[in-house]
Amino acid sequence: MTNTAAAALVVLVLGGWAMSGAAAAQSPEARGRVIAEKHCARCHAIGREGASPEPLAVPFRELPKRYPVEQLAEALAEGIVTGHPAMPEFTFEPPQIEALLAYLASLDGRARR
């Protein structure tokens, strides 16, 4: 391996490590918002205000008022198959679930503990 190739490999490895470290440094609420933006915002209002793009999709800020947030963990792990008619089935891994639940709780003004 040439010195140039070795240097390029080091830059790639360290750059990837720094990026993953930055993602890990985000708060659970911030990671949860990113998940909601990626998977849910097409239908649901995911912020503190605004209407859902899909009229039958409950705004996320209403979920903590309707359900204890912790009770949503099982549904997120096993796959939510109810909801509005256009809702696809999603399943999430435990770190994603924790982040999404922290974000939902933050919409009600309560951070999960």
N, C-alpha and C positions, 0 to 999 in steps of 0.2 A: 504494500500500500504506500502510495506516495505521501509526502508531507501534506500536500494540498488536499488529498482525499481524506487523510486522517483528520485534518483540521475541519473539513466540511462535516465529517461524521460527528465530531465533538460538538460543533455548533448545532447540528440537528438534534442530537441527544439532549444537550443542555437546554435548547430552546423548547423542546417538548416537555422536559421536566419542569421548566419554569412556568409554562402554560398550564400544566396540570396542577402545579402548586398554587397558581393564582385562582384556579377554579375551586380548589379545595379550601382556599382562604375565604371564599364568599360565605356569607351567613347562610344558614339553612333556609331562611325566608327568601333570600336572593336566588338561591338554587331552585327553590320551589317555583318562584315566579318564572324563571327561564323554562322550566318544565311545562308550566301552564301556558306560556306563550307558544311553545312548540307544539303541544298536543291538544290544547283546549280552546285557545283564543279564536279559532275559526268559527266556533259556535257560541261560546260563553263570554260574557263580559268578565274579565279576570281582575279588573281593578276595583277601586273604591267607588267608582261612579260609572255611569253609562249603561246603555241597553245592550243585551246580548245580540249578536248578529243573527242568531237563530232564535226566533221568538219563543220557542218552547224550551230553550236551554236556560236553566236557572243561572242568574249572575252568581259568580263565586262568592261575592260578599254576603249573599243570602244563606249559603250553606251552613256557616257556623250558627246561624240563628235557627236553622231547621234541625240540625243534627249535632250531637257532640262530635267534634272533629275526630277524636280518637277512634270513634266507631266506624269511620270511613276507611281505616287502614286495611281491614280484611277485604272489603270490596275492591280497593285499589290493587291488592295483591292477587286476588283471584280473578279479577276482570269485571268491570262494571258492565253489565249487559242491559241494565234498565236506564232510564233517563229519557231524553227526547228521542223521537223515532229515527233521526238521522245519525244518532251517536254511534260511532264505531266502538268495538270492544277494545279496551286498553288493559294491559297488565303492567305493573311496575315492580321494580326490585326494591328491597327494603330501604336503601339509601334514598332512592327517589321518593318513596312513600313518605319517609320522615320529612324530607324537604318540602314536598307538596302539602303535607299536613301543617307544617310550620307556617307556610305561606297562607294557607286558608285561615289558620288561627289568627295570623297577623291582620287579616282583613276585618276581623271583629275586634281589633284593638288588644288582643291577648296573644302574646307569644307563648308557644308551647314550652313546657318545662320538662 
